[in-house]
Amino acid sequence: MISIKCVNPEFIEAPHTFDWDETPYGGVVTPDVPEARRIIAYCKVCAYENPVWVKKIPTSNPIYRGGKKHEQ
């Protein structure tokens, strides 16, 4: 979960932030990172569209959630 400052121009005098869960998309990166994808994070206060650049981070280790590894 990260905090995003809303870029809505109507709130320049009263800026606000909102929490956004980036984990389904990978990690937040800058626009100049190779293979970065631009997605929209909707503000939870005013519903404004905030652009965010994300990239999946490759891993060679499998991730196990919720208990034991199942043998096959």
N, CA, C and O atoms as a Tripos MOL2 file, in Angstrom:
@<TRIPOS>MOLECULE
protein
  288   287    72     0     0
PROTEIN
NO_CHARGES

@<TRIPOS>ATOM
      1 N           0.8500   -1.1600    0.0000 N.3       1 MET1
      2 CA          0.0000    0.0000    0.0000 C.3       1 MET1
      3 C           0.9050    1.2350    0.0000 C.2       1 MET1
      4 O           1.8360    1.3480    0.7970 O.2       1 MET1
      5 N           0.6040    2.1470   -0.9100 N.am      2 ILE2
      6 CA          1.3640    3.3980   -0.9820 C.3       2 ILE2
      7 C           0.3940    4.5770   -0.9020 C.2       2 ILE2
      8 O          -0.8020    4.4270   -1.1530 O.2       2 ILE2
      9 N           0.9130    5.7300   -0.5570 N.am      3 SER3
     10 CA          0.1170    6.9590   -0.5540 C.3       3 SER3
     11 C           0.3840    7.7120   -1.8420 C.2       3 SER3
     12 O           1.5360    7.8970   -2.2360 O.2       3 SER3
     13 N          -0.6820    8.1460   -2.4990 N.am      4 ILE4
     14 CA         -0.5740    8.8920   -3.7430 C.3       4 ILE4
     15 C          -1.1700   10.2750   -3.5220 C.2       4 ILE4
     16 O          -2.2640   10.4080   -2.9730 O.2       4 ILE4
     17 N          -0.4450   11.3000   -3.9530 N.am      5 LYS5
     18 CA         -0.9790   12.6580   -3.9010 C.3       5 LYS5
     19 C          -1.8130   12.8720   -5.1550 C.2       5 LYS5
     20 O          -1.3020   12.7650   -6.2700 O.2       5 LYS5
     21 N          -3.0720   13.1660   -4.9800 N.am      6 CYS6
     22 CA         -3.9890   13.3540   -6.0980 C.3       6 CYS6
     23 C          -3.5680   14.5690   -6.9170 C.2       6 CYS6
     24 O          -3.1830   15.5970   -6.3600 O.2       6 CYS6
     25 N          -3.6420   14.4480   -8.2420 N.am      7 VAL7
     26 CA         -3.2360   15.5210   -9.1480 C.3       7 VAL7
     27 C          -4.4360   16.2940   -9.7090 C.2       7 VAL7
     28 O          -4.3120   16.9820  -10.7220 O.2       7 VAL7
     29 N          -5.5780   16.1830   -9.0610 N.am      8 ASN8
     30 CA         -6.7720   16.8830   -9.5090 C.3       8 ASN8
     31 C          -6.5270   18.3910   -9.4490 C.2       8 ASN8
     32 O          -6.2700   18.9210   -8.3680 O.2       8 ASN8
     33 N          -6.6010   19.1010  -10.5920 N.am      9 PRO9
     34 CA         -6.3220   20.5440  -10.5990 C.3       9 PRO9
     35 C          -7.3390   21.3610   -9.8060 C.2       9 PRO9
     36 O          -7.0430   22.5000   -9.4430 O.2       9 PRO9
     37 N          -8.5080   20.8310   -9.5310 N.am     10 GLU10
     38 CA         -9.5070   21.5580   -8.7470 C.3      10 GLU10
     39 C          -9.1540   21.6050   -7.2590 C.2      10 GLU10
     40 O          -9.7520   22.3710   -6.5040 O.2      10 GLU10
     41 N          -8.1800   20.7830   -6.8340 N.am     11 PHE11
     42 CA         -7.8050   20.7250   -5.4250 C.3      11 PHE11
     43 C          -6.4020   21.2790   -5.1880 C.2      11 PHE11
     44 O          -5.7230   20.8500   -4.2550 O.2      11 PHE11
     45 N          -5.9620   22.2210   -6.0120 N.am     12 ILE12
     46 CA         -4.6310   22.8080   -5.8490 C.3      12 ILE12
     47 C          -4.5140   23.5100   -4.5000 C.2      12 ILE12
     48 O          -3.4740   23.4280   -3.8460 O.2      12 ILE12
     49 N          -5.5650   24.1920   -4.0820 N.am     13 GLU13
     50 CA         -5.5510   24.9100   -2.7990 C.3      13 GLU13
     51 C          -5.6710   23.9550   -1.6170 C.2      13 GLU13
     52 O          -5.2030   24.2740   -0.5240 O.2      13 GLU13
     53 N          -6.2810   22.8060   -1.8090 N.am     14 ALA14
     54 CA         -6.4720   21.8290   -0.7260 C.3      14 ALA14
     55 C          -6.0530   20.4380   -1.2240 C.2      14 ALA14
     56 O          -6.9070   19.5860   -1.4660 O.2      14 ALA14
     57 N          -4.7500   20.2100   -1.3750 N.am     15 PRO15
     58 CA         -4.3070   18.9060   -1.8920 C.3      15 PRO15
     59 C          -4.6340   17.7820   -0.9100 C.2      15 PRO15
     60 O          -4.7390   18.0010    0.2960 O.2      15 PRO15
     61 N          -4.7900   16.5870   -1.4470 N.am     16 HIS16
     62 CA         -5.0900   15.4380   -0.6030 C.3      16 HIS16
     63 C          -4.3840   14.2010   -1.1460 C.2      16 HIS16
     64 O          -3.9710   14.1640   -2.3050 O.2      16 HIS16
     65 N          -4.2530   13.2020   -0.3010 N.am     17 THR17
     66 CA         -3.6340   11.9390   -0.6820 C.3      17 THR17
     67 C          -4.6120   10.8070   -0.4080 C.2      17 THR17
     68 O          -5.5830   10.9570    0.3340 O.2      17 THR17
     69 N          -4.3250    9.6750   -1.0260 N.am     18 PHE18
     70 CA         -5.1360    8.4810   -0.7880 C.3      18 PHE18
     71 C          -4.2330    7.2660   -0.8510 C.2      18 PHE18
     72 O          -3.1910    7.2910   -1.5060 O.2      18 PHE18
     73 N          -4.6320    6.2000   -0.1680 N.am     19 ASP19
     74 CA         -3.8710    4.9470   -0.1740 C.3      19 ASP19
     75 C          -4.2880    4.1170   -1.3740 C.2      19 ASP19
     76 O          -5.4650    4.0580   -1.7310 O.2      19 ASP19
     77 N          -3.3020    3.4770   -1.9910 N.am     20 TRP20
     78 CA         -3.5490    2.6560   -3.1780 C.3      20 TRP20
     79 C          -2.7080    1.3930   -3.0830 C.2      20 TRP20
     80 O          -1.5280    1.4560   -2.7390 O.2      20 TRP20
     81 N          -3.3070    0.2480   -3.3850 N.am     21 ASP21
     82 CA         -2.6210   -1.0380   -3.3240 C.3      21 ASP21
     83 C          -2.0020   -1.3540   -4.6760 C.2      21 ASP21
     84 O          -2.7090   -1.6490   -5.6390 O.2      21 ASP21
     85 N          -0.6780   -1.2890   -4.7410 N.am     22 GLU22
     86 CA          0.0340   -1.5260   -5.9950 C.3      22 GLU22
     87 C           0.4080   -2.9900   -6.2030 C.2      22 GLU22
     88 O           0.8530   -3.3470   -7.2940 O.2      22 GLU22
     89 N           0.2480   -3.8380   -5.2140 N.am     23 THR23
     90 CA          0.7450   -5.2120   -5.3060 C.3      23 THR23
     91 C           0.1860   -6.0290   -6.4630 C.2      23 THR23
     92 O           0.9280   -6.8560   -6.9920 O.2      23 THR23
     93 N          -1.0650   -5.8670   -6.9030 N.am     24 PRO24
     94 CA         -1.5170   -6.6590   -8.0510 C.3      24 PRO24
     95 C          -0.7890   -6.3090   -9.3490 C.2      24 PRO24
     96 O          -0.7950   -7.0940  -10.2970 O.2      24 PRO24
     97 N          -0.1640   -5.1370   -9.3910 N.am     25 TYR25
     98 CA          0.4660   -4.6560  -10.6170 C.3      25 TYR25
     99 C           1.9810   -4.7700  -10.5950 C.2      25 TYR25
    100 O           2.6190   -4.5660  -11.6270 O.2      25 TYR25
    101 N           2.5670   -5.0840   -9.4700 N.am     26 GLY26
    102 CA          4.0160   -5.1110   -9.3310 C.3      26 GLY26
    103 C           4.4660   -3.9660   -8.4630 C.2      26 GLY26
    104 O           3.8320   -3.6660   -7.4510 O.2      26 GLY26
    105 N           5.5420   -3.3260   -8.8390 N.am     27 GLY27
    106 CA          6.0510   -2.1920   -8.0820 C.3      27 GLY27
    107 C           5.8770   -0.9000   -8.8480 C.2      27 GLY27
    108 O           5.8340   -0.9010  -10.0780 O.2      27 GLY27
    109 N           5.7760    0.1960   -8.1290 N.am     28 VAL28
    110 CA          5.6630    1.5110   -8.7460 C.3      28 VAL28
    111 C           7.0490    1.9350   -9.2160 C.2      28 VAL28
    112 O           8.0250    1.8350   -8.4730 O.2      28 VAL28
    113 N           7.1260    2.4130  -10.4660 N.am     29 VAL29
    114 CA          8.3890    2.8360  -11.0610 C.3      29 VAL29
    115 C           8.2000    4.1930  -11.7310 C.2      29 VAL29
    116 O           7.0860    4.7110  -11.8030 O.2      29 VAL29
    117 N           9.2950    4.7590  -12.2170 N.am     30 THR30
    118 CA          9.2210    6.0050  -12.9690 C.3      30 THR30
    119 C           8.8820    5.7020  -14.4270 C.2      30 THR30
    120 O           9.1010    4.5820  -14.8900 O.2      30 THR30
    121 N           8.3570    6.6740  -15.1490 N.am     31 PRO31
    122 CA          7.9380    6.4260  -16.5350 C.3      31 PRO31
    123 C           9.0690    6.0210  -17.4750 C.2      31 PRO31
    124 O           8.8080    5.4170  -18.5160 O.2      31 PRO31
    125 N          10.3140    6.3370  -17.1370 N.am     32 ASP32
    126 CA         11.4250    6.0290  -18.0350 C.3      32 ASP32
    127 C          11.9760    4.6120  -17.8720 C.2      32 ASP32
    128 O          12.9070    4.2420  -18.5880 O.2      32 ASP32
    129 N          11.4400    3.8180  -16.9700 N.am     33 VAL33
    130 CA         11.8950    2.4450  -16.7710 C.3      33 VAL33
    131 C          11.4180    1.5870  -17.9490 C.2      33 VAL33
    132 O          10.2460    1.6520  -18.3180 O.2      33 VAL33
    133 N          12.3130    0.7830  -18.5440 N.am     34 PRO34
    134 CA         11.8820   -0.0840  -19.6450 C.3      34 PRO34
    135 C          10.7640   -1.0250  -19.2010 C.2      34 PRO34
    136 O          10.7990   -1.5610  -18.0940 O.2      34 PRO34
    137 N           9.7880   -1.2190  -20.0560 N.am     35 GLU35
    138 CA          8.6410   -2.0990  -19.8430 C.3      35 GLU35
    139 C           7.6910   -1.6090  -18.7530 C.2      35 GLU35
    140 O           6.8840   -2.3910  -18.2510 O.2      35 GLU35
    141 N           7.7690   -0.3400  -18.3790 N.am     36 ALA36
    142 CA          6.8210    0.2180  -17.4150 C.3      36 ALA36
    143 C           5.4650    0.3840  -18.0990 C.2      36 ALA36
    144 O           5.3820    0.7640  -19.2670 O.2      36 ALA36
    145 N           4.4150    0.0940  -17.3520 N.am     37 ARG37
    146 CA          3.0440    0.2470  -17.8570 C.3      37 ARG37
    147 C           2.3650    1.3870  -17.1230 C.2      37 ARG37
    148 O           2.5190    1.5300  -15.9100 O.2      37 ARG37
    149 N           1.6180    2.1930  -17.8510 N.am     38 ARG38
    150 CA          0.8550    3.2770  -17.2450 C.3      38 ARG38
    151 C          -0.5460    2.7670  -16.9460 C.2      38 ARG38
    152 O          -1.2340    2.2580  -17.8310 O.2      38 ARG38
    153 N          -0.9590    2.9040  -15.7020 N.am     39 ILE39
    154 CA         -2.3170    2.5370  -15.3170 C.3      39 ILE39
    155 C          -2.9240    3.7200  -14.5710 C.2      39 ILE39
    156 O          -2.2370    4.6950  -14.2650 O.2      39 ILE39
    157 N          -4.1970    3.6220  -14.2870 N.am     40 ILE40
    158 CA         -4.9100    4.7020  -13.6080 C.3      40 ILE40
    159 C          -5.2790    4.2540  -12.2000 C.2      40 ILE40
    160 O          -5.8650    3.1900  -12.0020 O.2      40 ILE40
    161 N          -4.9230    5.0960  -11.2200 N.am     41 ALA41
    162 CA         -5.3440    4.9000   -9.8320 C.3      41 ALA41
    163 C          -6.4100    5.9530   -9.5530 C.2      41 ALA41
    164 O          -6.1330    7.1510   -9.6000 O.2      41 ALA41
    165 N          -7.6160    5.5090   -9.2650 N.am     42 TYR42
    166 CA         -8.7060    6.4400   -9.0120 C.3      42 TYR42
    167 C          -8.6610    6.9260   -7.5700 C.2      42 TYR42
    168 O          -8.5810    6.1280   -6.6360 O.2      42 TYR42
    169 N          -8.7120    8.2410   -7.4020 N.am     43 CYS43
    170 CA         -8.6780    8.8470   -6.0760 C.3      43 CYS43
    171 C          -9.9180    8.4320   -5.2890 C.2      43 CYS43
    172 O         -11.0320    8.4650   -5.8110 O.2      43 CYS43
    173 N          -9.7190    8.0440   -4.0420 N.am     44 LYS44
    174 CA        -10.8300    7.6160   -3.1940 C.3      44 LYS44
    175 C         -11.5730    8.8020   -2.5810 C.2      44 LYS44
    176 O         -12.6290    8.6220   -1.9750 O.2      44 LYS44
    177 N         -11.0290   10.0150   -2.7360 N.am     45 VAL45
    178 CA        -11.6760   11.2100   -2.2060 C.3      45 VAL45
    179 C         -12.5430   11.8770   -3.2730 C.2      45 VAL45
    180 O         -13.7010   12.2090   -3.0210 O.2      45 VAL45
    181 N         -11.9680   12.0750   -4.4860 N.am     46 CYS46
    182 CA        -12.6840   12.8270   -5.5240 C.3      46 CYS46
    183 C         -12.8910   12.0410   -6.8260 C.2      46 CYS46
    184 O         -13.4980   12.5580   -7.7640 O.2      46 CYS46
    185 N         -12.4000   10.8140   -6.8930 N.am     47 ALA47
    186 CA        -12.5480    9.9310   -8.0610 C.3      47 ALA47
    187 C         -11.7660   10.4030   -9.2860 C.2      47 ALA47
    188 O         -12.0540    9.9680  -10.4010 O.2      47 ALA47
    189 N         -10.7840   11.2830   -9.0990 N.am     48 TYR48
    190 CA         -9.9740   11.7650  -10.2120 C.3      48 TYR48
    191 C          -9.0230   10.6610  -10.6790 C.2      48 TYR48
    192 O          -8.5800    9.8380   -9.8770 O.2      48 TYR48
    193 N          -8.7120   10.6470  -11.9730 N.am     49 GLU49
    194 CA         -7.8130    9.6500  -12.5520 C.3      49 GLU49
    195 C          -6.3580   10.0980  -12.3860 C.2      49 GLU49
    196 O          -5.9500   11.1150  -12.9450 O.2      49 GLU49
    197 N          -5.5830    9.3330  -11.6170 N.am     50 ASN50
    198 CA         -4.1770    9.6340  -11.3680 C.3      50 ASN50
    199 C          -3.3140    8.5990  -12.0810 C.2      50 ASN50
    200 O          -3.4210    7.4080  -11.7900 O.2      50 ASN50
    201 N          -2.4590    9.0290  -13.0110 N.am     51 PRO51
    202 CA         -1.6040    8.0620  -13.7070 C.3      51 PRO51
    203 C          -0.5040    7.5350  -12.7880 C.2      51 PRO51
    204 O           0.1050    8.2850  -12.0240 O.2      51 PRO51
    205 N          -0.2660    6.2340  -12.8810 N.am     52 VAL52
    206 CA          0.7820    5.5710  -12.0980 C.3      52 VAL52
    207 C           1.5060    4.6190  -13.0480 C.2      52 VAL52
    208 O           0.8640    3.9430  -13.8520 O.2      52 VAL52
    209 N           2.8280    4.5610  -12.9650 N.am     53 TRP53
    210 CA          3.6060    3.6390  -13.7830 C.3      53 TRP53
    211 C           4.0580    2.4850  -12.9120 C.2      53 TRP53
    212 O           4.6060    2.6850  -11.8280 O.2      53 TRP53
    213 N           3.8220    1.2640  -13.3990 N.am     54 VAL54
    214 CA          4.1400    0.0540  -12.6380 C.3      54 VAL54
    215 C           4.9030   -0.9290  -13.5120 C.2      54 VAL54
    216 O           4.9000   -0.8280  -14.7390 O.2      54 VAL54
    217 N           5.5500   -1.8720  -12.8620 N.am     55 LYS55
    218 CA          6.2550   -2.9370  -13.5680 C.3      55 LYS55
    219 C           6.2830   -4.1680  -12.6890 C.2      55 LYS55
    220 O           6.5830   -4.0860  -11.4980 O.2      55 LYS55
    221 N           5.9690   -5.3120  -13.2810 N.am     56 LYS56
    222 CA          6.0860   -6.5760  -12.5630 C.3      56 LYS56
    223 C           7.5580   -6.8590  -12.3310 C.2      56 LYS56
    224 O           8.3810   -6.6790  -13.2290 O.2      56 LYS56
    225 N           7.8860   -7.2950  -11.1420 N.am     57 ILE57
    226 CA          9.2600   -7.6020  -10.7950 C.3      57 ILE57
    227 C           9.4390   -9.1100  -10.8930 C.2      57 ILE57
    228 O           8.8400   -9.8590  -10.1220 O.2      57 ILE57
    229 N          10.2670   -9.5610  -11.8460 N.am     58 PRO58
    230 CA         10.4330  -11.0070  -12.0020 C.3      58 PRO58
    231 C          11.1710  -11.6100  -10.8040 C.2      58 PRO58
    232 O          12.0440  -10.9810  -10.2050 O.2      58 PRO58
    233 N          10.7990  -12.8280  -10.4810 N.am     59 THR59
    234 CA         11.4640  -13.5340   -9.3980 C.3      59 THR59
    235 C          11.6980  -14.9770   -9.8210 C.2      59 THR59
    236 O          10.8710  -15.5730  -10.5110 O.2      59 THR59
    237 N          12.8100  -15.5240   -9.4090 N.am     60 SER60
    238 CA         13.1040  -16.9130   -9.7360 C.3      60 SER60
    239 C          12.6110  -17.8480   -8.6400 C.2      60 SER60
    240 O          12.5620  -19.0620   -8.8360 O.2      60 SER60
    241 N          12.2480  -17.2930   -7.4920 N.am     61 ASN61
    242 CA         11.7570  -18.0960   -6.3840 C.3      61 ASN61
    243 C          10.2320  -18.0790   -6.3720 C.2      61 ASN61
    244 O           9.6280  -17.0070   -6.4180 O.2      61 ASN61
    245 N           9.6020  -19.2510   -6.3110 N.am     62 PRO62
    246 CA          8.1380  -19.2640   -6.2390 C.3      62 PRO62
    247 C           7.6720  -18.6880   -4.8980 C.2      62 PRO62
    248 O           8.3770  -18.7790   -3.8920 O.2      62 PRO62
    249 N           6.5000  -18.1060   -4.9010 N.am     63 ILE63
    250 CA          5.9280  -17.5420   -3.6860 C.3      63 ILE63
    251 C           4.8400  -18.4750   -3.1970 C.2      63 ILE63
    252 O           3.9150  -18.8070   -3.9370 O.2      63 ILE63
    253 N           4.9550  -18.8970   -1.9450 N.am     64 TYR64
    254 CA          3.9520  -19.7640   -1.3360 C.3      64 TYR64
    255 C           3.1830  -18.9620   -0.3160 C.2      64 TYR64
    256 O           3.7680  -18.3030    0.5430 O.2      64 TYR64
    257 N           1.8620  -19.0190   -0.4150 N.am     65 ARG65
    258 CA          1.0290  -18.2580    0.5100 C.3      65 ARG65
    259 C           0.0920  -19.2000    1.2450 C.2      65 ARG65
    260 O          -0.4410  -20.1480    0.6670 O.2      65 ARG65
    261 N          -0.0960  -18.9290    2.5040 N.am     66 GLY66
    262 CA         -1.1370  -19.6260    3.2720 C.3      66 GLY66
    263 C          -0.7860  -21.0160    3.7490 C.2      66 GLY66
    264 O          -1.6920  -21.8220    3.9600 O.2      66 GLY66
    265 N           0.4660  -21.3350    3.9270 N.am     67 GLY67
    266 CA          0.7490  -22.6340    4.5140 C.3      67 GLY67
    267 C           1.8680  -23.3830    3.8510 C.2      67 GLY67
    268 O           2.8140  -22.8040    3.3170 O.2      67 GLY67
    269 N           1.7300  -24.7100    3.9000 N.am     68 LYS68
    270 CA          2.8010  -25.5870    3.4480 C.3      68 LYS68
    271 C           2.8270  -25.7130    1.9300 C.2      68 LYS68
    272 O           1.8180  -25.5490    1.2450 O.2      68 LYS68
    273 N           4.0120  -26.0090    1.4410 N.am     69 LYS69
    274 CA          4.1920  -26.3250    0.0250 C.3      69 LYS69
    275 C           3.6140  -27.7120   -0.2220 C.2      69 LYS69
    276 O           3.8780  -28.6350    0.5480 O.2      69 LYS69
    277 N           2.8330  -27.8700   -1.2780 N.am     70 HIS70
    278 CA          2.2360  -29.1530   -1.6140 C.3      70 HIS70
    279 C           3.1580  -29.9270   -2.5340 C.2      70 HIS70
    280 O           3.6210  -29.4050   -3.5480 O.2      70 HIS70
    281 N           3.4210  -31.1600   -2.1800 N.am     71 GLU71
    282 CA          4.2390  -32.0370   -3.0150 C.3      71 GLU71
    283 C           3.3980  -32.5990   -4.1340 C.2      71 GLU71
    284 O           2.2180  -32.8950   -3.9450 O.2      71 GLU71
    285 N           4.0050  -32.7490   -5.3130 N.am     72 GLN72
    286 CA          3.2800  -33.3440   -6.4460 C.3      72 GLN72
    287 C           3.9210  -34.6280   -6.8680 C.2      72 GLN72
    288 O           3.4520  -35.2730   -7.8060 O.2      72 GLN72
@<TRIPOS>BOND
     1     1     2 1
     2     2     3 1
     3     3     4 2
     4     3     5 am
     5     5     6 1
     6     6     7 1
     7     7     8 2
     8     7     9 am
     9     9    10 1
    10    10    11 1
    11    11    12 2
    12    11    13 am
    13    13    14 1
    14    14    15 1
    15    15    16 2
    16    15    17 am
    17    17    18 1
    18    18    19 1
    19    19    20 2
    20    19    21 am
    21    21    22 1
    22    22    23 1
    23    23    24 2
    24    23    25 am
    25    25    26 1
    26    26    27 1
    27    27    28 2
    28    27    29 am
    29    29    30 1
    30    30    31 1
    31    31    32 2
    32    31    33 am
    33    33    34 1
    34    34    35 1
    35    35    36 2
    36    35    37 am
    37    37    38 1
    38    38    39 1
    39    39    40 2
    40    39    41 am
    41    41    42 1
    42    42    43 1
    43    43    44 2
    44    43    45 am
    45    45    46 1
    46    46    47 1
    47    47    48 2
    48    47    49 am
    49    49    50 1
    50    50    51 1
    51    51    52 2
    52    51    53 am
    53    53    54 1
    54    54    55 1
    55    55    56 2
    56    55    57 am
    57    57    58 1
    58    58    59 1
    59    59    60 2
    60    59    61 am
    61    61    62 1
    62    62    63 1
    63    63    64 2
    64    63    65 am
    65    65    66 1
    66    66    67 1
    67    67    68 2
    68    67    69 am
    69    69    70 1
    70    70    71 1
    71    71    72 2
    72    71    73 am
    73    73    74 1
    74    74    75 1
    75    75    76 2
    76    75    77 am
    77    77    78 1
    78    78    79 1
    79    79    80 2
    80    79    81 am
    81    81    82 1
    82    82    83 1
    83    83    84 2
    84    83    85 am
    85    85    86 1
    86    86    87 1
    87    87    88 2
    88    87    89 am
    89    89    90 1
    90    90    91 1
    91    91    92 2
    92    91    93 am
    93    93    94 1
    94    94    95 1
    95    95    96 2
    96    95    97 am
    97    97    98 1
    98    98    99 1
    99    99   100 2
   100    99   101 am
   101   101   102 1
   102   102   103 1
   103   103   104 2
   104   103   105 am
   105   105   106 1
   106   106   107 1
   107   107   108 2
   108   107   109 am
   109   109   110 1
   110   110   111 1
   111   111   112 2
   112   111   113 am
   113   113   114 1
   114   114   115 1
   115   115   116 2
   116   115   117 am
   117   117   118 1
   118   118   119 1
   119   119   120 2
   120   119   121 am
   121   121   122 1
   122   122   123 1
   123   123   124 2
   124   123   125 am
   125   125   126 1
   126   126   127 1
   127   127   128 2
   128   127   129 am
   129   129   130 1
   130   130   131 1
   131   131   132 2
   132   131   133 am
   133   133   134 1
   134   134   135 1
   135   135   136 2
   136   135   137 am
   137   137   138 1
   138   138   139 1
   139   139   140 2
   140   139   141 am
   141   141   142 1
   142   142   143 1
   143   143   144 2
   144   143   145 am
   145   145   146 1
   146   146   147 1
   147   147   148 2
   148   147   149 am
   149   149   150 1
   150   150   151 1
   151   151   152 2
   152   151   153 am
   153   153   154 1
   154   154   155 1
   155   155   156 2
   156   155   157 am
   157   157   158 1
   158   158   159 1
   159   159   160 2
   160   159   161 am
   161   161   162 1
   162   162   163 1
   163   163   164 2
   164   163   165 am
   165   165   166 1
   166   166   167 1
   167   167   168 2
   168   167   169 am
   169   169   170 1
   170   170   171 1
   171   171   172 2
   172   171   173 am
   173   173   174 1
   174   174   175 1
   175   175   176 2
   176   175   177 am
   177   177   178 1
   178   178   179 1
   179   179   180 2
   180   179   181 am
   181   181   182 1
   182   182   183 1
   183   183   184 2
   184   183   185 am
   185   185   186 1
   186   186   187 1
   187   187   188 2
   188   187   189 am
   189   189   190 1
   190   190   191 1
   191   191   192 2
   192   191   193 am
   193   193   194 1
   194   194   195 1
   195   195   196 2
   196   195   197 am
   197   197   198 1
   198   198   199 1
   199   199   200 2
   200   199   201 am
   201   201   202 1
   202   202   203 1
   203   203   204 2
   204   203   205 am
   205   205   206 1
   206   206   207 1
   207   207   208 2
   208   207   209 am
   209   209   210 1
   210   210   211 1
   211   211   212 2
   212   211   213 am
   213   213   214 1
   214   214   215 1
   215   215   216 2
   216   215   217 am
   217   217   218 1
   218   218   219 1
   219   219   220 2
   220   219   221 am
   221   221   222 1
   222   222   223 1
   223   223   224 2
   224   223   225 am
   225   225   226 1
   226   226   227 1
   227   227   228 2
   228   227   229 am
   229   229   230 1
   230   230   231 1
   231   231   232 2
   232   231   233 am
   233   233   234 1
   234   234   235 1
   235   235   236 2
   236   235   237 am
   237   237   238 1
   238   238   239 1
   239   239   240 2
   240   239   241 am
   241   241   242 1
   242   242   243 1
   243   243   244 2
   244   243   245 am
   245   245   246 1
   246   246   247 1
   247   247   248 2
   248   247   249 am
   249   249   250 1
   250   250   251 1
   251   251   252 2
   252   251   253 am
   253   253   254 1
   254   254   255 1
   255   255   256 2
   256   255   257 am
   257   257   258 1
   258   258   259 1
   259   259   260 2
   260   259   261 am
   261   261   262 1
   262   262   263 1
   263   263   264 2
   264   263   265 am
   265   265   266 1
   266   266   267 1
   267   267   268 2
   268   267   269 am
   269   269   270 1
   270   270   271 1
   271   271   272 2
   272   271   273 am
   273   273   274 1
   274   274   275 1
   275   275   276 2
   276   275   277 am
   277   277   278 1
   278   278   279 1
   279   279   280 2
   280   279   281 am
   281   281   282 1
   282   282   283 1
   283   283   284 2
   284   283   285 am
   285   285   286 1
   286   286   287 1
   287   287   288 2
@<TRIPOS>SUBSTRUCTURE
     1 MET1         2 RESIDUE 1 A MET
     2 ILE2         6 RESIDUE 1 A ILE
     3 SER3        10 RESIDUE 1 A SER
     4 ILE4        14 RESIDUE 1 A ILE
     5 LYS5        18 RESIDUE 1 A LYS
     6 CYS6        22 RESIDUE 1 A CYS
     7 VAL7        26 RESIDUE 1 A VAL
     8 ASN8        30 RESIDUE 1 A ASN
     9 PRO9        34 RESIDUE 1 A PRO
    10 GLU10       38 RESIDUE 1 A GLU
    11 PHE11       42 RESIDUE 1 A PHE
    12 ILE12       46 RESIDUE 1 A ILE
    13 GLU13       50 RESIDUE 1 A GLU
    14 ALA14       54 RESIDUE 1 A ALA
    15 PRO15       58 RESIDUE 1 A PRO
    16 HIS16       62 RESIDUE 1 A HIS
    17 THR17       66 RESIDUE 1 A THR
    18 PHE18       70 RESIDUE 1 A PHE
    19 ASP19       74 RESIDUE 1 A ASP
    20 TRP20       78 RESIDUE 1 A TRP
    21 ASP21       82 RESIDUE 1 A ASP
    22 GLU22       86 RESIDUE 1 A GLU
    23 THR23       90 RESIDUE 1 A THR
    24 PRO24       94 RESIDUE 1 A PRO
    25 TYR25       98 RESIDUE 1 A TYR
    26 GLY26      102 RESIDUE 1 A GLY
    27 GLY27      106 RESIDUE 1 A GLY
    28 VAL28      110 RESIDUE 1 A VAL
    29 VAL29      114 RESIDUE 1 A VAL
    30 THR30      118 RESIDUE 1 A THR
    31 PRO31      122 RESIDUE 1 A PRO
    32 ASP32      126 RESIDUE 1 A ASP
    33 VAL33      130 RESIDUE 1 A VAL
    34 PRO34      134 RESIDUE 1 A PRO
    35 GLU35      138 RESIDUE 1 A GLU
    36 ALA36      142 RESIDUE 1 A ALA
    37 ARG37      146 RESIDUE 1 A ARG
    38 ARG38      150 RESIDUE 1 A ARG
    39 ILE39      154 RESIDUE 1 A ILE
    40 ILE40      158 RESIDUE 1 A ILE
    41 ALA41      162 RESIDUE 1 A ALA
    42 TYR42      166 RESIDUE 1 A TYR
    43 CYS43      170 RESIDUE 1 A CYS
    44 LYS44      174 RESIDUE 1 A LYS
    45 VAL45      178 RESIDUE 1 A VAL
    46 CYS46      182 RESIDUE 1 A CYS
    47 ALA47      186 RESIDUE 1 A ALA
    48 TYR48      190 RESIDUE 1 A TYR
    49 GLU49      194 RESIDUE 1 A GLU
    50 ASN50      198 RESIDUE 1 A ASN
    51 PRO51      202 RESIDUE 1 A PRO
    52 VAL52      206 RESIDUE 1 A VAL
    53 TRP53      210 RESIDUE 1 A TRP
    54 VAL54      214 RESIDUE 1 A VAL
    55 LYS55      218 RESIDUE 1 A LYS
    56 LYS56      222 RESIDUE 1 A LYS
    57 ILE57      226 RESIDUE 1 A ILE
    58 PRO58      230 RESIDUE 1 A PRO
    59 THR59      234 RESIDUE 1 A THR
    60 SER60      238 RESIDUE 1 A SER
    61 ASN61      242 RESIDUE 1 A ASN
    62 PRO62      246 RESIDUE 1 A PRO
    63 ILE63      250 RESIDUE 1 A ILE
    64 TYR64      254 RESIDUE 1 A TYR
    65 ARG65      258 RESIDUE 1 A ARG
    66 GLY66      262 RESIDUE 1 A GLY
    67 GLY67      266 RESIDUE 1 A GLY
    68 LYS68      270 RESIDUE 1 A LYS
    69 LYS69      274 RESIDUE 1 A LYS
    70 HIS70      278 RESIDUE 1 A HIS
    71 GLU71      282 RESIDUE 1 A GLU
    72 GLN72      286 RESIDUE 1 A GLN
